[in-house]
Amino acid sequence: MKNIFKKILILTVVSLIVVGLGLTTQVLAEEVIVWQMATKMPPESTEGRAFQLFADKVLENSGGRMRIDVYPSEQLGGTDAILEMVRAGTINVYPEGAGYLQRYIPGYALCDLPFIFEDRAHWKRFMESSMVKEWGEKLRDEYGIKILGDPTAFVRGPYRVLVSKKPVLSLKDIKGMKLRMHPDDTAVAVWKELGTDPIILDWTAIYESIQRGLVEACNSPIGLVDGMKFQEVAKYILRTDEYPQGMTFMTNDKAFENLPSDLQEALLEAHKEASEFSARIMYTESEEVINRMVKNEGVTFIRASMGPFIEKLKPLYEKWEKEGKFPQGIIKYINELK
């Protein structure tokens, strides 16, 4: 009898160990991978909602095995700091315009070059060119930043505007204007050439700076004006179509490559779905917002010819090409893509 009880006891202990190991394995298998995503935009804005959709779809597509935590409104810092955190792997996703990548690959400045692209289709052909693809490969190989999905698919804008405290109908109206600018030497030089007095400020500092008179105007995608409430402090909006915009989802390449292939696919599919969402809502919501701002908030929406702006910048771009700031023949190359 004693031997029987010993055998039963041993079997019971072994069973408990096996069950315990099984539970441990199951817990490990179900451990959630968490990525941090930094953005500039408030969560209730059109872009903010698209970013949250991306995060929701990653959770859904991964069956709960991967989660994206979104930190909006520059909670984790400005662009310069965030890009370095992406390189270090402490931030995993940062959606922003490709032009910000010029700090690593100077050619990316051309992606946001003002008044050079005829329309969105023209800009898309440039972004999909072999030249820009080579920049992406160099960015990944030398700086550890991978571009997730198609950077032209996520619609930002859908067009750019100048939001100002006084009406702008022509070039002479912006002469000496204190204009908020992002930290981009090319963009600053362009708007200085056009006659403004550029002042570099963080995105989230714009509202207060206009309110206090530190700046008189800012450039913005039309889709972000209402989300940032710029119309409360600047009642004039000029449609400039400065350049078409997409949203480049920048990720840490090593972190992406270390994911299982199915989670990589979950990220790519989520990016595609968020991009499709942005393309669906950006145009309709922007028009609805413009109509409301004009009708209820005293905003004046202005359409004026940008021809003088385009002509004013041609000599500058030719000069930069001759000086080697731009690759030789690049203006001709962009024009041939029309």
C-alpha atoms as a printed R data frame, in Angstrom:
    type eleno elety resid chain resno       x      y       z
1   ATOM     1    CA   MET     A     1   0.000  0.000   0.000
2   ATOM     2    CA   LYS     A     2   2.864  2.351   0.886
3   ATOM     3    CA   ASN     A     3   4.382  1.797  -2.567
4   ATOM     4    CA   ILE     A     4   1.040  2.539  -4.221
5   ATOM     5    CA   PHE     A     5   0.690  5.802  -2.269
6   ATOM     6    CA   LYS     A     6   4.262  6.771  -3.196
7   ATOM     7    CA   LYS     A     7   3.539  6.166  -6.881
8   ATOM     8    CA   ILE     A     8   0.330  8.198  -6.687
9   ATOM     9    CA   LEU     A     9   2.185 11.033  -4.934
10  ATOM    10    CA   ILE     A    10   4.978 11.007  -7.524
11  ATOM    11    CA   LEU     A    11   2.493 11.011 -10.418
12  ATOM    12    CA   THR     A    12   0.615 13.903  -8.817
13  ATOM    13    CA   VAL     A    13   3.802 15.978  -8.398
14  ATOM    14    CA   VAL     A    14   4.926 15.211 -11.947
15  ATOM    15    CA   SER     A    15   1.475 16.183 -13.263
16  ATOM    16    CA   LEU     A    16   1.597 19.482 -11.396
17  ATOM    17    CA   ILE     A    17   5.067 20.222 -12.774
18  ATOM    18    CA   VAL     A    18   3.949 19.435 -16.306
19  ATOM    19    CA   VAL     A    19   0.838 21.592 -15.954
20  ATOM    20    CA   GLY     A    20   2.935 24.374 -14.464
21  ATOM    21    CA   LEU     A    21   5.431 24.203 -17.309
22  ATOM    22    CA   GLY     A    22   2.565 24.246 -19.760
23  ATOM    23    CA   LEU     A    23   1.046 27.332 -18.169
24  ATOM    24    CA   THR     A    24   4.430 29.067 -18.134
25  ATOM    25    CA   THR     A    25   4.942 28.276 -21.808
26  ATOM    26    CA   GLN     A    26   1.463 29.557 -22.582
27  ATOM    27    CA   VAL     A    27   2.097 32.820 -20.690
28  ATOM    28    CA   LEU     A    28   5.375 33.327 -22.512
29  ATOM    29    CA   ALA     A    29   3.726 32.562 -25.826
30  ATOM    30    CA   GLU     A    30   1.028 35.143 -25.127
31  ATOM    31    CA   GLU     A    31   3.393 37.896 -23.933
32  ATOM    32    CA   VAL     A    32   2.373 41.146 -25.610
33  ATOM    33    CA   ILE     A    33   4.971 43.120 -27.561
34  ATOM    34    CA   VAL     A    34   4.491 46.832 -26.874
35  ATOM    35    CA   TRP     A    35   5.725 49.582 -29.201
36  ATOM    36    CA   GLN     A    36   5.701 53.317 -28.499
37  ATOM    37    CA   MET     A    37   4.417 55.707 -31.189
38  ATOM    38    CA   ALA     A    38   5.070 59.446 -30.899
39  ATOM    39    CA   THR     A    39   3.004 61.979 -32.867
40  ATOM    40    CA   LYS     A    40   2.572 65.755 -33.049
41  ATOM    41    CA   MET     A    41  -1.168 65.832 -33.476
42  ATOM    42    CA   PRO     A    42  -3.943 65.884 -30.856
43  ATOM    43    CA   PRO     A    43  -5.883 62.610 -30.676
44  ATOM    44    CA   GLU     A    44  -9.192 64.172 -31.731
45  ATOM    45    CA   SER     A    45  -7.740 65.617 -34.968
46  ATOM    46    CA   THR     A    46  -8.238 63.830 -38.289
47  ATOM    47    CA   GLU     A    47  -4.644 62.617 -38.289
48  ATOM    48    CA   GLY     A    48  -4.833 61.705 -34.618
49  ATOM    49    CA   ARG     A    49  -7.803 59.446 -35.300
50  ATOM    50    CA   ALA     A    50  -5.973 57.784 -38.186
51  ATOM    51    CA   PHE     A    51  -2.953 57.163 -35.948
52  ATOM    52    CA   GLN     A    52  -5.179 55.565 -33.327
53  ATOM    53    CA   LEU     A    53  -6.775 53.412 -36.015
54  ATOM    54    CA   PHE     A    54  -3.285 52.210 -36.950
55  ATOM    55    CA   ALA     A    55  -2.693 51.231 -33.321
56  ATOM    56    CA   ASP     A    56  -6.093 49.529 -33.063
57  ATOM    57    CA   LYS     A    57  -5.495 47.554 -36.247
58  ATOM    58    CA   VAL     A    58  -2.073 46.360 -35.069
59  ATOM    59    CA   LEU     A    59  -3.724 44.947 -31.940
60  ATOM    60    CA   GLU     A    60  -6.487 43.374 -34.022
61  ATOM    61    CA   ASN     A    61  -4.276 42.021 -36.814
62  ATOM    62    CA   SER     A    62  -1.813 40.516 -34.346
63  ATOM    63    CA   GLY     A    63  -4.534 38.731 -32.374
64  ATOM    64    CA   GLY     A    64  -3.600 40.768 -29.314
65  ATOM    65    CA   ARG     A    65   0.083 39.802 -29.447
66  ATOM    66    CA   MET     A    66   1.287 43.319 -30.270
67  ATOM    67    CA   ARG     A    67   0.177 46.700 -28.976
68  ATOM    68    CA   ILE     A    68   0.987 50.255 -30.066
69  ATOM    69    CA   ASP     A    69   0.833 52.916 -27.343
70  ATOM    70    CA   VAL     A    70   0.238 56.330 -28.941
71  ATOM    71    CA   TYR     A    71   1.708 59.476 -27.362
72  ATOM    72    CA   PRO     A    72   0.113 62.487 -29.151
73  ATOM    73    CA   SER     A    73   0.722 66.253 -29.110
74  ATOM    74    CA   GLU     A    74   4.536 66.052 -28.811
75  ATOM    75    CA   GLN     A    75   4.270 64.514 -25.340
76  ATOM    76    CA   LEU     A    76   7.608 62.769 -25.844
77  ATOM    77    CA   GLY     A    77   9.407 65.717 -27.432
78  ATOM    78    CA   GLY     A    78   9.970 67.543 -30.703
79  ATOM    79    CA   THR     A    79  10.990 66.050 -34.029
80  ATOM    80    CA   ASP     A    80  14.779 66.234 -33.566
81  ATOM    81    CA   ALA     A    81  14.649 64.373 -30.245
82  ATOM    82    CA   ILE     A    82  12.111 61.817 -31.466
83  ATOM    83    CA   LEU     A    83  14.097 60.923 -34.587
84  ATOM    84    CA   GLU     A    84  17.128 60.144 -32.451
85  ATOM    85    CA   MET     A    85  14.943 58.019 -30.168
86  ATOM    86    CA   VAL     A    86  13.703 56.111 -33.239
87  ATOM    87    CA   ARG     A    87  17.325 55.441 -34.181
88  ATOM    88    CA   ALA     A    88  18.060 54.287 -30.635
89  ATOM    89    CA   GLY     A    89  14.957 52.097 -30.545
90  ATOM    90    CA   THR     A    90  13.354 53.796 -27.537
91  ATOM    91    CA   ILE     A    91  10.564 55.074 -29.803
92  ATOM    92    CA   ASN     A    92   9.347 52.540 -32.352
93  ATOM    93    CA   VAL     A    93   7.090 54.521 -34.699
94  ATOM    94    CA   TYR     A    94   7.084 58.184 -35.706
95  ATOM    95    CA   PRO     A    95   4.793 59.367 -38.516
96  ATOM    96    CA   GLU     A    96   5.951 62.618 -40.118
97  ATOM    97    CA   GLY     A    97   6.769 64.220 -43.461
98  ATOM    98    CA   ALA     A    98   9.698 62.712 -45.357
99  ATOM    99    CA   GLY     A    99  11.404 66.103 -45.489
100 ATOM   100    CA   TYR     A   100  12.452 65.737 -41.847
101 ATOM   101    CA   LEU     A   101  14.777 62.913 -42.902
102 ATOM   102    CA   GLN     A   102  17.065 65.391 -44.676
103 ATOM   103    CA   ARG     A   103  19.123 65.573 -41.483
104 ATOM   104    CA   TYR     A   104  20.387 62.101 -42.463
105 ATOM   105    CA   ILE     A   105  19.967 62.064 -46.250
106 ATOM   106    CA   PRO     A   106  20.040 65.655 -47.646
107 ATOM   107    CA   GLY     A   107  18.069 64.645 -50.750
108 ATOM   108    CA   TYR     A   108  14.913 64.207 -48.663
109 ATOM   109    CA   ALA     A   109  14.636 68.015 -48.588
110 ATOM   110    CA   LEU     A   110  13.345 67.738 -52.152
111 ATOM   111    CA   CYS     A   111  10.278 65.751 -51.040
112 ATOM   112    CA   ASP     A   112   8.855 68.874 -49.389
113 ATOM   113    CA   LEU     A   113  10.296 71.439 -51.790
114 ATOM   114    CA   PRO     A   114   7.780 74.311 -51.984
115 ATOM   115    CA   PHE     A   115   6.043 75.197 -55.239
116 ATOM   116    CA   ILE     A   116   7.862 72.664 -57.433
117 ATOM   117    CA   PHE     A   117   5.302 69.836 -57.793
118 ATOM   118    CA   GLU     A   118   2.388 70.303 -60.149
119 ATOM   119    CA   ASP     A   119  -0.028 68.109 -58.194
120 ATOM   120    CA   ARG     A   120  -0.196 65.064 -55.946
121 ATOM   121    CA   ALA     A   121   0.257 62.616 -58.836
122 ATOM   122    CA   HIS     A   122   3.452 64.428 -59.877
123 ATOM   123    CA   TRP     A   123   4.793 64.297 -56.320
124 ATOM   124    CA   LYS     A   124   3.876 60.600 -56.017
125 ATOM   125    CA   ARG     A   125   5.866 59.768 -59.162
126 ATOM   126    CA   PHE     A   126   8.888 61.489 -57.629
127 ATOM   127    CA   MET     A   127   8.464 59.692 -54.286
128 ATOM   128    CA   GLU     A   128   8.304 56.352 -56.107
129 ATOM   129    CA   SER     A   129  11.352 57.076 -58.284
130 ATOM   130    CA   SER     A   130  14.510 54.981 -58.092
131 ATOM   131    CA   MET     A   131  16.348 57.982 -56.637
132 ATOM   132    CA   VAL     A   132  14.082 58.262 -53.586
133 ATOM   133    CA   LYS     A   133  14.070 54.476 -53.115
134 ATOM   134    CA   GLU     A   134  17.880 54.563 -52.955
135 ATOM   135    CA   TRP     A   135  17.652 57.186 -50.220
136 ATOM   136    CA   GLY     A   136  15.361 54.852 -48.280
137 ATOM   137    CA   GLU     A   137  17.855 52.001 -48.537
138 ATOM   138    CA   LYS     A   138  20.685 54.244 -47.343
139 ATOM   139    CA   LEU     A   139  18.536 55.520 -44.486
140 ATOM   140    CA   ARG     A   140  17.924 51.943 -43.336
141 ATOM   141    CA   ASP     A   141  21.468 50.661 -43.826
142 ATOM   142    CA   GLU     A   142  23.396 53.625 -42.397
143 ATOM   143    CA   TYR     A   143  21.006 55.141 -39.866
144 ATOM   144    CA   GLY     A   144  18.799 52.235 -38.801
145 ATOM   145    CA   ILE     A   145  15.507 53.892 -39.774
146 ATOM   146    CA   LYS     A   146  13.055 51.880 -41.839
147 ATOM   147    CA   ILE     A   147  10.123 53.412 -43.706
148 ATOM   148    CA   LEU     A   148   7.003 51.353 -43.066
149 ATOM   149    CA   GLY     A   149   4.797 50.781 -46.111
150 ATOM   150    CA   ASP     A   150   4.081 53.325 -48.848
151 ATOM   151    CA   PRO     A   151   4.902 56.880 -47.657
152 ATOM   152    CA   THR     A   152   2.527 58.385 -50.237
153 ATOM   153    CA   ALA     A   153  -0.509 56.301 -49.225
154 ATOM   154    CA   PHE     A   154  -1.346 58.173 -46.023
155 ATOM   155    CA   VAL     A   155  -2.888 61.467 -47.143
156 ATOM   156    CA   ARG     A   156  -1.837 64.490 -45.156
157 ATOM   157    CA   GLY     A   157  -3.477 67.793 -45.845
158 ATOM   158    CA   PRO     A   158  -5.007 67.151 -48.286
159 ATOM   159    CA   TYR     A   159  -3.353 70.451 -49.217
160 ATOM   160    CA   ARG     A   160  -1.341 73.166 -47.475
161 ATOM   161    CA   VAL     A   161  -2.487 76.575 -46.376
162 ATOM   162    CA   LEU     A   162  -1.099 79.755 -44.850
163 ATOM   163    CA   VAL     A   163  -3.025 80.725 -41.704
164 ATOM   164    CA   SER     A   164  -2.539 84.413 -40.872
165 ATOM   165    CA   LYS     A   165  -3.798 87.306 -38.778
166 ATOM   166    CA   LYS     A   166  -4.174 89.498 -41.860
167 ATOM   167    CA   PRO     A   167  -5.366 88.686 -45.403
168 ATOM   168    CA   VAL     A   168  -2.745 87.468 -47.877
169 ATOM   169    CA   LEU     A   169  -3.675 87.965 -51.512
170 ATOM   170    CA   SER     A   170  -0.244 88.347 -53.102
171 ATOM   171    CA   LEU     A   171   3.501 88.230 -52.433
172 ATOM   172    CA   LYS     A   172   3.581 91.818 -51.213
173 ATOM   173    CA   ASP     A   173   1.218 90.887 -48.373
174 ATOM   174    CA   ILE     A   174   3.775 88.534 -46.788
175 ATOM   175    CA   LYS     A   175   6.740 90.902 -46.968
176 ATOM   176    CA   GLY     A   176   8.233 91.094 -43.464
177 ATOM   177    CA   MET     A   177   5.569 88.770 -42.019
178 ATOM   178    CA   LYS     A   178   6.713 86.867 -38.917
179 ATOM   179    CA   LEU     A   179   6.075 83.304 -40.063
180 ATOM   180    CA   ARG     A   180   6.345 80.230 -37.847
181 ATOM   181    CA   MET     A   181   8.603 77.626 -39.433
182 ATOM   182    CA   HIS     A   182   9.670 74.111 -38.553
183 ATOM   183    CA   PRO     A   183  13.422 73.392 -38.236
184 ATOM   184    CA   ASP     A   184  14.171 72.902 -41.938
185 ATOM   185    CA   ASP     A   185  16.952 75.029 -43.442
186 ATOM   186    CA   THR     A   186  15.610 74.626 -46.977
187 ATOM   187    CA   ALA     A   187  12.054 75.660 -46.065
188 ATOM   188    CA   VAL     A   188  13.318 78.588 -43.986
189 ATOM   189    CA   ALA     A   189  15.462 79.837 -46.872
190 ATOM   190    CA   VAL     A   190  12.556 79.479 -49.317
191 ATOM   191    CA   TRP     A   191  10.130 81.508 -47.237
192 ATOM   192    CA   LYS     A   192  12.788 84.108 -46.509
193 ATOM   193    CA   GLU     A   193  13.288 84.410 -50.276
194 ATOM   194    CA   LEU     A   194   9.549 84.939 -50.627
195 ATOM   195    CA   GLY     A   195   9.814 87.888 -48.246
196 ATOM   196    CA   THR     A   196   8.790 86.601 -44.804
197 ATOM   197    CA   ASP     A   197  10.682 86.701 -41.523
198 ATOM   198    CA   PRO     A   198  10.789 82.996 -40.520
199 ATOM   199    CA   ILE     A   199  10.819 82.103 -36.819
200 ATOM   200    CA   ILE     A   200  11.416 78.462 -35.802
201 ATOM   201    CA   LEU     A   201   8.970 77.121 -33.217
202 ATOM   202    CA   ASP     A   202   7.671 73.709 -32.159
203 ATOM   203    CA   TRP     A   203   4.324 72.732 -33.643
204 ATOM   204    CA   THR     A   204   2.540 72.784 -30.304
205 ATOM   205    CA   ALA     A   205   3.816 76.317 -29.583
206 ATOM   206    CA   ILE     A   206   2.074 77.876 -32.609
207 ATOM   207    CA   TYR     A   207  -1.304 78.750 -31.076
208 ATOM   208    CA   GLU     A   208   0.112 80.645 -28.118
209 ATOM   209    CA   SER     A   209   2.792 82.303 -30.252
210 ATOM   210    CA   ILE     A   210   0.200 83.710 -32.660
211 ATOM   211    CA   GLN     A   211  -2.021 84.708 -29.756
212 ATOM   212    CA   ARG     A   212   0.848 86.613 -28.091
213 ATOM   213    CA   GLY     A   213   2.023 88.189 -31.343
214 ATOM   214    CA   LEU     A   214   5.371 86.392 -31.483
215 ATOM   215    CA   VAL     A   215   4.413 85.254 -34.990
216 ATOM   216    CA   GLU     A   216   1.690 86.415 -37.366
217 ATOM   217    CA   ALA     A   217   1.157 83.290 -39.434
218 ATOM   218    CA   CYS     A   218   1.970 79.631 -39.934
219 ATOM   219    CA   ASN     A   219   1.950 77.057 -42.709
220 ATOM   220    CA   SER     A   220  -0.189 73.995 -42.093
221 ATOM   221    CA   PRO     A   221  -2.039 71.167 -43.787
222 ATOM   222    CA   ILE     A   222  -5.648 72.339 -43.955
223 ATOM   223    CA   GLY     A   223  -6.751 69.164 -42.166
224 ATOM   224    CA   LEU     A   224  -4.847 70.163 -39.015
225 ATOM   225    CA   VAL     A   225  -6.027 73.763 -38.660
226 ATOM   226    CA   ASP     A   226  -9.197 72.977 -36.739
227 ATOM   227    CA   GLY     A   227  -7.567 70.273 -34.620
228 ATOM   228    CA   MET     A   228  -5.000 72.842 -33.425
229 ATOM   229    CA   LYS     A   229  -7.647 75.620 -33.225
230 ATOM   230    CA   PHE     A   230  -5.466 78.020 -35.214
231 ATOM   231    CA   GLN     A   231  -8.590 79.760 -36.546
232 ATOM   232    CA   GLU     A   232  -9.285 81.088 -33.047
233 ATOM   233    CA   VAL     A   233  -6.202 83.331 -33.220
234 ATOM   234    CA   ALA     A   234  -5.767 83.813 -36.999
235 ATOM   235    CA   LYS     A   235  -8.872 84.347 -39.132
236 ATOM   236    CA   TYR     A   236  -7.405 84.268 -42.672
237 ATOM   237    CA   ILE     A   237  -6.577 81.046 -44.524
238 ATOM   238    CA   LEU     A   238  -4.865 81.119 -47.917
239 ATOM   239    CA   ARG     A   239  -4.775 77.908 -49.937
240 ATOM   240    CA   THR     A   240  -1.158 77.685 -51.126
241 ATOM   241    CA   ASP     A   241  -0.742 74.074 -52.308
242 ATOM   242    CA   GLU     A   242   2.862 74.576 -51.205
243 ATOM   243    CA   TYR     A   243   3.639 70.904 -51.737
244 ATOM   244    CA   PRO     A   244   1.672 67.631 -51.565
245 ATOM   245    CA   GLN     A   245   2.094 65.623 -48.384
246 ATOM   246    CA   GLY     A   246   2.047 62.073 -47.192
247 ATOM   247    CA   MET     A   247   2.945 60.600 -43.859
248 ATOM   248    CA   THR     A   248   6.177 58.641 -43.600
249 ATOM   249    CA   PHE     A   249   5.913 56.070 -40.809
250 ATOM   250    CA   MET     A   250   9.501 55.870 -39.524
251 ATOM   251    CA   THR     A   251  10.436 52.788 -37.516
252 ATOM   252    CA   ASN     A   252  13.544 51.335 -35.924
253 ATOM   253    CA   ASP     A   253  14.801 48.830 -38.495
254 ATOM   254    CA   LYS     A   254  16.345 46.432 -35.968
255 ATOM   255    CA   ALA     A   255  13.155 46.313 -33.903
256 ATOM   256    CA   PHE     A   256  11.110 45.617 -37.037
257 ATOM   257    CA   GLU     A   257  13.433 42.870 -38.268
258 ATOM   258    CA   ASN     A   258  13.380 41.201 -34.835
259 ATOM   259    CA   LEU     A   259   9.618 40.755 -35.028
260 ATOM   260    CA   PRO     A   260   8.148 37.448 -36.224
261 ATOM   261    CA   SER     A   261   7.060 37.658 -39.857
262 ATOM   262    CA   ASP     A   262   3.358 37.560 -38.971
263 ATOM   263    CA   LEU     A   263   3.736 40.614 -36.707
264 ATOM   264    CA   GLN     A   264   5.629 42.431 -39.454
265 ATOM   265    CA   GLU     A   265   2.659 41.724 -41.702
266 ATOM   266    CA   ALA     A   266   0.283 42.934 -38.989
267 ATOM   267    CA   LEU     A   267   2.107 46.279 -38.917
268 ATOM   268    CA   LEU     A   268   2.137 46.624 -42.702
269 ATOM   269    CA   GLU     A   269  -1.549 45.750 -42.978
270 ATOM   270    CA   ALA     A   270  -2.410 48.224 -40.202
271 ATOM   271    CA   HIS     A   271  -0.469 50.930 -42.044
272 ATOM   272    CA   LYS     A   272  -2.385 50.168 -45.213
273 ATOM   273    CA   GLU     A   273  -5.735 50.340 -43.415
274 ATOM   274    CA   ALA     A   274  -4.879 53.601 -41.646
275 ATOM   275    CA   SER     A   275  -3.721 55.067 -44.959
276 ATOM   276    CA   GLU     A   276  -6.968 54.084 -46.669
277 ATOM   277    CA   PHE     A   277  -8.889 55.669 -43.797
278 ATOM   278    CA   SER     A   278  -6.941 58.924 -44.129
279 ATOM   279    CA   ALA     A   279  -7.557 59.026 -47.885
280 ATOM   280    CA   ARG     A   280 -11.307 58.536 -47.346
281 ATOM   281    CA   ILE     A   281 -11.856 61.190 -44.721
282 ATOM   282    CA   MET     A   282  -9.218 63.858 -45.315
283 ATOM   283    CA   TYR     A   283 -10.902 65.596 -48.258
284 ATOM   284    CA   THR     A   284 -14.514 65.428 -47.072
285 ATOM   285    CA   GLU     A   285 -13.765 66.454 -43.491
286 ATOM   286    CA   SER     A   286 -11.538 69.328 -44.596
287 ATOM   287    CA   GLU     A   287 -14.296 70.798 -46.749
288 ATOM   288    CA   GLU     A   288 -16.806 70.395 -43.939
289 ATOM   289    CA   VAL     A   289 -14.468 72.125 -41.496
290 ATOM   290    CA   ILE     A   290 -13.771 75.008 -43.894
291 ATOM   291    CA   ASN     A   291 -17.483 75.595 -44.401
292 ATOM   292    CA   ARG     A   292 -18.088 75.589 -40.658
293 ATOM   293    CA   MET     A   293 -15.164 77.921 -39.912
294 ATOM   294    CA   VAL     A   294 -16.296 80.386 -42.595
295 ATOM   295    CA   LYS     A   295 -19.960 80.257 -41.533
296 ATOM   296    CA   ASN     A   296 -19.637 80.137 -37.751
297 ATOM   297    CA   GLU     A   297 -16.173 81.354 -36.775
298 ATOM   298    CA   GLY     A   298 -15.572 84.386 -38.957
299 ATOM   299    CA   VAL     A   299 -12.813 82.800 -41.029
300 ATOM   300    CA   THR     A   300 -12.009 84.110 -44.506
301 ATOM   301    CA   PHE     A   301 -10.856 81.380 -46.895
302 ATOM   302    CA   ILE     A   302  -8.767 82.791 -49.749
303 ATOM   303    CA   ARG     A   303  -7.826 81.367 -53.136
304 ATOM   304    CA   ALA     A   304  -5.182 83.311 -55.043
305 ATOM   305    CA   SER     A   305  -2.762 82.568 -57.873
306 ATOM   306    CA   MET     A   306   0.466 80.967 -56.691
307 ATOM   307    CA   GLY     A   307   2.145 81.764 -60.023
308 ATOM   308    CA   PRO     A   308   4.168 84.674 -58.589
309 ATOM   309    CA   PHE     A   309   5.395 82.440 -55.737
310 ATOM   310    CA   ILE     A   310   6.540 79.789 -58.237
311 ATOM   311    CA   GLU     A   311   8.325 82.334 -60.457
312 ATOM   312    CA   LYS     A   312   9.992 84.011 -57.482
313 ATOM   313    CA   LEU     A   313  11.631 80.742 -56.442
314 ATOM   314    CA   LYS     A   314  12.936 79.537 -59.815
315 ATOM   315    CA   PRO     A   315  16.190 81.561 -59.643
316 ATOM   316    CA   LEU     A   316  16.824 80.332 -56.089
317 ATOM   317    CA   TYR     A   317  16.448 76.689 -57.079
318 ATOM   318    CA   GLU     A   318  18.697 77.163 -60.108
319 ATOM   319    CA   LYS     A   319  21.297 78.829 -57.850
320 ATOM   320    CA   TRP     A   320  21.168 75.965 -55.340
321 ATOM   321    CA   GLU     A   321  21.649 73.440 -58.116
322 ATOM   322    CA   LYS     A   322  24.704 75.279 -59.448
323 ATOM   323    CA   GLU     A   323  26.148 75.527 -55.932
324 ATOM   324    CA   GLY     A   324  25.677 71.792 -55.326
325 ATOM   325    CA   LYS     A   325  23.008 72.145 -52.630
326 ATOM   326    CA   PHE     A   326  20.763 70.089 -54.921
327 ATOM   327    CA   PRO     A   327  21.940 67.220 -57.161
328 ATOM   328    CA   GLN     A   328  22.831 68.375 -60.654
329 ATOM   329    CA   GLY     A   329  19.890 68.109 -63.023
330 ATOM   330    CA   ILE     A   330  17.356 67.510 -60.252
331 ATOM   331    CA   ILE     A   331  14.957 70.316 -61.259
332 ATOM   332    CA   LYS     A   332  14.890 68.997 -64.811
333 ATOM   333    CA   TYR     A   333  14.403 65.465 -63.457
334 ATOM   334    CA   ILE     A   334  11.414 66.551 -61.340
335 ATOM   335    CA   ASN     A   335   9.899 68.512 -64.227
336 ATOM   336    CA   GLU     A   336  10.195 65.503 -66.545
337 ATOM   337    CA   LEU     A   337   8.040 63.519 -64.114
338 ATOM   338    CA   LYS     A   338   5.052 65.804 -64.699
